[in-house]
């Protein structure tokens, strides 16, 4: 095994393990809140689906890329390769759409009630389930394309028609068809990225106006504390910024791989590592947002149980 392959394998393994542990910890946090009877927030269901999407991305592409880097290149047959690429693409797409949905809901949450978006404060939670449904369906449909041209290494397809993608192969396509497929796959992505950028800009404007309005209150306060809404907004802005930057780099690499008949395997490995970057770092950013929620939950339990304690005394 070459030292470069070993290094890629170690990085892939570390990234996958850290990402799985982070997402599991965040999922445990929400399960804990649910079973202790804490009142759920409107964004909790969105975050839970984002965690599921991260799991899909890491378990499909992360594990496979790690095994391939350590020299196991023929562990997937034709159906396995199609399934791995399809699941990864769906997980990646749902990560985009749920992050977009999370940023939009946060704009509605922090908007003043007398504003245009403030009027949706009461209505938005009722449509959370339907919005999440729309996050899954488009990506489950458009990524069916990958089932058509992804094959296993030992597929009967003519080797001259294959493109090496590491542990799997892709069927070479006409440039026009490839461009049409890329455009079809990019439509929902571009819509979500554009909406995320708009939501981020709106959040920054709202926070800036709010800071100006309450500045006189904290004029004599040496250590003013930000509100939970402000902390949540800041973490979502970091999440969106991280996602958009990694998405742009990933798209650039995907275009290079797609246009090349024999892509460099190092380029394929870098693209895989970059694709796993967001689902790995995402739970740790979100955990900084929800780190205070268990305390609120314990406070709620204490308040509800305190009358019984007084009676028994």
The 8 nearest C-alpha neighbors of each residue, nearest first, counted from 0:
[[1, 2, 4, 5, 70, 69, 3, 68],
 [2, 0, 4, 3, 5, 6, 69, 70],
 [1, 3, 5, 4, 6, 0, 7, 8],
 [2, 4, 6, 1, 5, 7, 0, 8],
 [5, 3, 7, 1, 68, 6, 2, 8],
 [6, 4, 2, 8, 3, 7, 9, 69],
 [5, 7, 3, 9, 8, 4, 2, 10],
 [8, 6, 4, 10, 5, 9, 11, 68],
 [7, 9, 68, 5, 11, 65, 6, 10],
 [10, 8, 12, 6, 11, 7, 13, 5],
 [9, 11, 13, 7, 12, 8, 14, 6],
 [12, 10, 8, 14, 65, 9, 13, 15],
 [11, 13, 9, 15, 10, 14, 65, 8],
 [14, 12, 10, 16, 15, 11, 17, 9],
 [13, 15, 11, 17, 12, 16, 18, 10],
 [14, 16, 18, 12, 13, 17, 61, 11],
 [17, 15, 19, 13, 18, 14, 12, 20],
 [18, 16, 20, 14, 15, 19, 13, 21],
 [19, 17, 279, 15, 21, 16, 20, 14],
 [18, 20, 16, 22, 21, 17, 23, 15],
 [21, 19, 23, 17, 18, 22, 24, 16],
 [22, 20, 18, 24, 23, 19, 282, 17],
 [21, 23, 25, 19, 282, 24, 20, 50],
 [22, 24, 26, 20, 25, 21, 19, 27],
 [25, 23, 27, 21, 22, 26, 20, 28],
 [24, 26, 28, 22, 27, 23, 282, 21],
 [25, 27, 23, 29, 28, 24, 22, 30],
 [28, 26, 30, 24, 25, 29, 31, 23],
 [27, 29, 25, 31, 26, 30, 24, 32],
 [28, 30, 32, 26, 31, 27, 33, 25],
 [31, 29, 33, 27, 32, 28, 34, 26],
 [30, 32, 28, 29, 34, 33, 27, 35],
 [31, 33, 29, 35, 37, 30, 34, 28],
 [32, 34, 30, 31, 36, 35, 37, 29],
 [35, 33, 31, 36, 32, 30, 37, 29],
 [36, 34, 32, 33, 37, 31, 296, 300],
 [35, 37, 34, 33, 38, 32, 296, 300],
 [38, 36, 32, 296, 35, 33, 39, 299],
 [37, 39, 36, 40, 33, 32, 296, 35],
 [40, 38, 37, 43, 41, 33, 32, 42],
 [39, 41, 43, 42, 38, 44, 124, 37],
 [40, 42, 124, 43, 39, 44, 127, 45],
 [41, 43, 45, 40, 44, 46, 101, 104],
 [44, 42, 46, 40, 45, 41, 47, 39],
 [43, 45, 47, 46, 42, 48, 41, 127],
 [46, 44, 42, 48, 43, 47, 97, 49],
 [45, 47, 49, 43, 48, 44, 50, 42],
 [48, 46, 44, 50, 49, 45, 43, 51],
 [49, 47, 51, 50, 45, 46, 52, 44],
 [48, 50, 46, 52, 47, 51, 94, 97],
 [49, 51, 53, 47, 48, 52, 22, 46],
 [52, 50, 48, 54, 53, 49, 55, 47],
 [53, 51, 90, 49, 55, 54, 50, 94],
 [54, 52, 278, 50, 56, 51, 55, 57],
 [53, 55, 51, 57, 52, 56, 58, 50],
 [56, 54, 52, 90, 58, 53, 57, 59],
 [57, 55, 87, 90, 53, 59, 54, 58],
 [56, 58, 61, 54, 59, 55, 60, 15],
 [59, 57, 55, 62, 61, 56, 54, 60],
 [60, 58, 83, 56, 57, 87, 61, 55],
 [59, 61, 63, 62, 57, 64, 56, 87],
 [60, 62, 57, 64, 63, 15, 58, 59],
 [61, 63, 65, 58, 64, 60, 59, 66],
 [64, 62, 60, 66, 65, 61, 67, 59],
 [63, 65, 67, 61, 66, 62, 60, 68],
 [66, 64, 8, 62, 68, 11, 63, 67],
 [65, 67, 63, 69, 71, 68, 64, 62],
 [66, 68, 71, 72, 64, 70, 69, 65],
 [69, 67, 8, 65, 4, 70, 66, 64],
 [70, 68, 66, 67, 8, 71, 5, 65],
 [69, 71, 67, 68, 72, 66, 0, 4],
 [72, 70, 67, 66, 73, 69, 74, 68],
 [71, 73, 166, 67, 70, 74, 165, 66],
 [74, 72, 75, 71, 152, 166, 76, 153],
 [73, 75, 72, 71, 76, 166, 66, 67],
 [76, 74, 79, 73, 80, 151, 77, 166],
 [75, 77, 151, 79, 78, 80, 74, 153],
 [76, 78, 151, 150, 80, 79, 154, 81],
 [79, 77, 81, 80, 76, 82, 151, 150],
 [78, 80, 82, 76, 75, 77, 81, 83],
 [81, 79, 83, 77, 82, 78, 151, 75],
 [80, 82, 146, 78, 84, 79, 149, 83],
 [81, 83, 85, 79, 80, 84, 86, 78],
 [84, 82, 80, 59, 86, 85, 81, 79],
 [85, 83, 87, 81, 82, 86, 88, 80],
 [84, 86, 82, 88, 87, 83, 81, 145],
 [87, 85, 89, 83, 88, 84, 82, 90],
 [88, 86, 56, 90, 84, 85, 89, 59],
 [87, 89, 91, 85, 90, 86, 92, 84],
 [90, 88, 92, 86, 91, 87, 138, 139],
 [91, 89, 52, 87, 56, 93, 55, 88],
 [90, 92, 88, 94, 89, 93, 87, 56],
 [93, 91, 89, 95, 94, 90, 138, 88],
 [92, 94, 96, 90, 95, 91, 134, 97],
 [95, 93, 91, 92, 97, 49, 96, 52],
 [96, 94, 92, 93, 98, 97, 99, 91],
 [95, 97, 99, 93, 134, 98, 94, 191],
 [98, 96, 100, 99, 94, 95, 93, 49],
 [99, 97, 101, 95, 100, 96, 94, 102],
 [98, 100, 96, 195, 97, 102, 101, 191],
 [99, 101, 97, 103, 98, 102, 96, 104],
 [102, 100, 98, 104, 99, 103, 97, 105],
 [101, 103, 105, 99, 100, 104, 198, 98],
 [104, 102, 100, 106, 105, 101, 198, 99],
 [105, 103, 107, 101, 106, 102, 108, 100],
 [104, 106, 108, 102, 107, 103, 101, 109],
 [107, 105, 103, 104, 108, 109, 202, 110],
 [106, 108, 104, 110, 105, 116, 109, 117],
 [109, 107, 105, 106, 110, 104, 120, 117],
 [110, 108, 106, 107, 105, 111, 228, 205],
 [109, 111, 117, 107, 108, 106, 116, 112],
 [112, 110, 117, 114, 113, 109, 116, 108],
 [111, 113, 117, 114, 118, 110, 116, 120],
 [112, 114, 111, 117, 115, 118, 116, 110],
 [115, 113, 117, 111, 112, 116, 110, 118],
 [114, 116, 117, 118, 113, 119, 112, 110],
 [117, 115, 118, 107, 114, 119, 110, 120],
 [118, 116, 112, 114, 110, 111, 119, 120],
 [117, 119, 116, 120, 115, 112, 114, 113],
 [120, 118, 122, 117, 121, 123, 116, 107],
 [121, 119, 117, 118, 122, 123, 107, 108],
 [120, 122, 119, 123, 124, 118, 125, 117],
 [123, 121, 119, 120, 125, 124, 126, 118],
 [122, 124, 125, 126, 119, 120, 121, 127],
 [125, 123, 127, 41, 126, 122, 121, 120],
 [126, 124, 123, 127, 122, 128, 121, 129],
 [127, 125, 129, 124, 123, 128, 130, 122],
 [128, 126, 130, 124, 129, 125, 131, 123],
 [129, 127, 131, 130, 126, 132, 125, 44],
 [128, 130, 132, 126, 131, 127, 133, 125],
 [131, 129, 133, 127, 132, 128, 126, 134],
 [132, 130, 134, 128, 133, 129, 127, 135],
 [131, 133, 129, 134, 130, 135, 128, 136],
 [132, 134, 130, 131, 135, 136, 129, 137],
 [133, 135, 131, 132, 96, 93, 136, 130],
 [136, 134, 133, 132, 138, 93, 137, 139],
 [135, 137, 139, 133, 138, 134, 140, 132],
 [138, 136, 140, 139, 135, 141, 133, 134],
 [139, 137, 140, 141, 89, 136, 135, 142],
 [138, 140, 136, 137, 142, 89, 141, 135],
 [141, 139, 137, 138, 142, 143, 136, 144],
 [140, 142, 138, 143, 139, 137, 184, 144],
 [143, 141, 144, 140, 145, 139, 138, 85],
 [142, 144, 145, 146, 141, 140, 139, 85],
 [145, 143, 142, 146, 147, 141, 148, 180],
 [146, 144, 147, 143, 148, 142, 149, 85],
 [147, 145, 81, 143, 144, 149, 148, 85],
 [148, 146, 145, 144, 149, 143, 81, 150],
 [147, 149, 170, 169, 145, 146, 150, 144],
 [150, 148, 169, 81, 145, 146, 168, 147],
 [151, 149, 77, 168, 169, 80, 167, 154],
 [152, 150, 77, 76, 167, 154, 153, 80],
 [151, 153, 167, 154, 168, 73, 150, 166],
 [152, 154, 151, 155, 76, 73, 77, 150],
 [153, 155, 151, 156, 152, 77, 150, 76],
 [156, 154, 157, 153, 158, 152, 151, 150],
 [157, 155, 154, 158, 160, 161, 150, 170],
 [156, 158, 160, 159, 155, 161, 154, 170],
 [159, 157, 161, 160, 156, 155, 162, 154],
 [160, 158, 157, 161, 162, 156, 171, 170],
 [159, 161, 158, 171, 157, 170, 162, 156],
 [162, 160, 170, 158, 169, 159, 171, 168],
 [161, 163, 169, 168, 261, 170, 260, 171],
 [164, 162, 168, 165, 261, 161, 169, 167],
 [165, 163, 168, 167, 166, 162, 169, 267],
 [166, 164, 167, 163, 264, 67, 168, 72],
 [165, 167, 72, 67, 164, 73, 152, 168],
 [168, 166, 151, 164, 152, 165, 80, 150],
 [169, 167, 163, 164, 150, 162, 151, 152],
 [168, 170, 149, 162, 161, 148, 150, 171],
 [169, 171, 161, 148, 160, 162, 172, 149],
 [172, 170, 160, 161, 162, 169, 260, 173],
 [173, 171, 177, 174, 170, 176, 175, 160],
 [172, 174, 176, 175, 177, 171, 178, 179],
 [175, 173, 177, 176, 178, 172, 258, 179],
 [174, 176, 178, 177, 173, 179, 172, 180],
 [177, 175, 179, 173, 178, 174, 180, 172],
 [176, 178, 174, 180, 175, 179, 173, 172],
 [177, 179, 181, 175, 176, 180, 174, 182],
 [180, 178, 176, 182, 181, 177, 183, 175],
 [179, 181, 183, 177, 182, 178, 176, 184],
 [182, 180, 178, 184, 179, 183, 185, 177],
 [181, 183, 185, 179, 180, 184, 178, 186],
 [184, 182, 180, 181, 185, 186, 179, 141],
 [183, 185, 181, 182, 186, 180, 141, 187],
 [184, 186, 188, 182, 183, 187, 189, 181],
 [185, 187, 189, 188, 183, 184, 190, 182],
 [188, 186, 190, 189, 185, 191, 184, 137],
 [189, 187, 185, 191, 190, 186, 192, 95],
 [188, 190, 192, 186, 191, 187, 185, 193],
 [189, 191, 187, 193, 188, 192, 194, 186],
 [192, 190, 194, 188, 193, 189, 99, 96],
 [193, 191, 195, 189, 194, 190, 188, 196],
 [192, 194, 196, 190, 195, 191, 189, 197],
 [193, 195, 191, 197, 192, 196, 198, 190],
 [196, 194, 192, 198, 99, 193, 197, 199],
 [195, 197, 199, 193, 198, 194, 200, 192],
 [196, 198, 194, 200, 195, 199, 201, 193],
 [199, 197, 201, 195, 200, 196, 103, 102],
 [200, 198, 196, 202, 201, 197, 195, 236],
 [199, 201, 197, 203, 198, 202, 196, 204],
 [200, 202, 198, 204, 199, 203, 205, 197],
 [203, 201, 199, 205, 204, 200, 106, 206],
 [202, 204, 200, 206, 201, 205, 207, 199],
 [205, 203, 207, 201, 202, 206, 208, 200],
 [206, 204, 202, 208, 207, 203, 209, 201],
 [207, 205, 209, 203, 208, 204, 210, 202],
 [206, 208, 204, 210, 205, 209, 203, 211],
 [209, 207, 211, 205, 210, 206, 204, 212],
 [208, 210, 206, 212, 211, 207, 205, 213],
 [211, 209, 207, 208, 213, 212, 214, 206],
 [210, 212, 208, 214, 209, 213, 207, 215],
 [211, 213, 209, 210, 214, 208, 215, 216],
 [214, 212, 216, 210, 215, 211, 209, 217],
 [215, 213, 211, 216, 217, 212, 210, 218],
 [214, 216, 218, 213, 217, 212, 211, 219],
 [217, 215, 213, 214, 218, 219, 220, 212],
 [218, 216, 220, 219, 214, 215, 223, 213],
 [219, 217, 215, 220, 216, 214, 221, 213],
 [218, 220, 217, 221, 216, 215, 222, 223],
 [219, 221, 217, 222, 218, 223, 216, 224],
 [220, 222, 219, 223, 217, 218, 224, 216],
 [223, 221, 220, 224, 217, 219, 225, 218],
 [222, 224, 220, 221, 217, 225, 218, 219],
 [225, 223, 222, 226, 227, 220, 217, 221],
 [224, 226, 229, 223, 230, 227, 228, 222],
 [225, 227, 229, 228, 230, 224, 231, 223],
 [228, 226, 230, 229, 231, 225, 288, 232],
 [229, 227, 231, 226, 230, 232, 109, 108],
 [228, 230, 232, 226, 231, 227, 225, 233],
 [231, 229, 227, 233, 232, 228, 234, 226],
 [230, 232, 228, 234, 288, 229, 233, 227],
 [231, 233, 229, 235, 230, 234, 228, 236],
 [234, 232, 236, 230, 235, 231, 229, 237],
 [233, 235, 237, 231, 236, 232, 238, 288],
 [236, 234, 238, 232, 237, 233, 239, 231],
 [235, 237, 233, 239, 238, 234, 240, 232],
 [238, 236, 234, 240, 235, 239, 241, 233],
 [237, 239, 235, 241, 236, 240, 242, 234],
 [240, 238, 242, 236, 241, 237, 243, 235],
 [241, 239, 237, 243, 242, 238, 236, 244],
 [242, 240, 238, 244, 239, 243, 237, 245],
 [241, 243, 239, 245, 240, 244, 246, 238],
 [242, 244, 246, 240, 245, 241, 239, 247],
 [245, 243, 247, 241, 246, 242, 240, 248],
 [244, 246, 248, 242, 247, 243, 249, 241],
 [247, 245, 249, 243, 244, 248, 242, 250],
 [248, 246, 250, 244, 249, 245, 243, 251],
 [249, 247, 251, 245, 250, 246, 252, 244],
 [248, 250, 246, 252, 251, 247, 245, 253],
 [251, 249, 253, 247, 252, 248, 246, 254],
 [250, 252, 248, 254, 249, 253, 247, 255],
 [251, 253, 255, 249, 254, 250, 270, 256],
 [254, 252, 250, 256, 255, 251, 257, 249],
 [253, 255, 257, 251, 252, 256, 258, 250],
 [254, 256, 252, 253, 258, 257, 259, 251],
 [257, 255, 253, 259, 262, 254, 258, 252],
 [258, 256, 254, 255, 259, 253, 260, 177],
 [257, 259, 255, 256, 254, 260, 174, 262],
 [258, 260, 262, 256, 261, 257, 255, 254],
 [259, 261, 162, 262, 258, 171, 257, 256],
 [260, 262, 259, 162, 163, 263, 256, 264],
 [263, 261, 259, 256, 260, 264, 163, 266],
 [262, 264, 266, 265, 267, 261, 256, 259],
 [263, 265, 267, 266, 262, 268, 165, 164],
 [266, 264, 268, 267, 263, 269, 262, 270],
 [265, 267, 269, 263, 264, 268, 270, 262],
 [266, 268, 264, 270, 265, 269, 271, 263],
 [269, 267, 265, 271, 270, 266, 264, 272],
 [270, 268, 272, 266, 271, 267, 273, 265],
 [269, 271, 273, 267, 268, 272, 274, 266],
 [272, 270, 268, 274, 269, 273, 267, 275],
 [273, 271, 269, 275, 274, 270, 268, 276],
 [272, 274, 276, 270, 275, 271, 269, 249],
 [275, 273, 271, 272, 276, 270, 249, 277],
 [276, 274, 272, 273, 278, 277, 279, 271],
 [275, 277, 273, 279, 274, 278, 280, 272],
 [276, 278, 280, 279, 281, 275, 242, 274],
 [279, 277, 53, 281, 275, 280, 276, 18],
 [280, 278, 18, 276, 277, 281, 275, 17],
 [279, 281, 277, 283, 278, 282, 276, 284],
 [280, 282, 278, 284, 283, 277, 279, 285],
 [283, 281, 285, 22, 284, 21, 280, 286],
 [282, 284, 286, 285, 281, 280, 21, 287],
 [285, 283, 281, 287, 286, 282, 234, 280],
 [284, 286, 282, 288, 287, 283, 281, 289],
 [287, 285, 283, 289, 288, 284, 290, 282],
 [286, 288, 285, 290, 284, 289, 283, 234],
 [289, 287, 285, 286, 231, 290, 234, 230],
 [290, 288, 286, 292, 291, 287, 285, 231],
 [289, 291, 287, 286, 292, 288, 293, 294],
 [292, 290, 289, 294, 293, 295, 288, 287],
 [291, 293, 295, 289, 294, 290, 296, 32],
 [294, 292, 296, 295, 291, 297, 32, 290],
 [295, 293, 297, 296, 292, 291, 298, 290],
 [296, 294, 298, 292, 293, 297, 299, 291],
 [295, 297, 293, 299, 294, 298, 37, 292],
 [298, 296, 300, 294, 299, 295, 301, 293],
 [297, 299, 295, 301, 296, 300, 294, 302],
 [298, 300, 296, 302, 297, 301, 295, 303],
 [301, 299, 297, 303, 298, 302, 304, 296],
 [300, 302, 298, 304, 299, 303, 305, 297],
 [301, 303, 299, 305, 300, 304, 298, 306],
 [304, 302, 300, 301, 305, 299, 306, 307],
 [303, 305, 301, 302, 307, 306, 300, 308],
 [304, 306, 308, 302, 307, 303, 301, 309],
 [307, 305, 309, 308, 304, 310, 303, 302],
 [308, 306, 310, 309, 305, 304, 311, 303],
 [307, 309, 305, 311, 306, 310, 312, 304],
 [308, 310, 306, 312, 307, 311, 305, 304],
 [311, 309, 307, 312, 308, 306, 305, 304],
 [312, 310, 308, 309, 307, 306, 305, 304],
 [311, 309, 310, 308, 307, 306, 305, 304]]
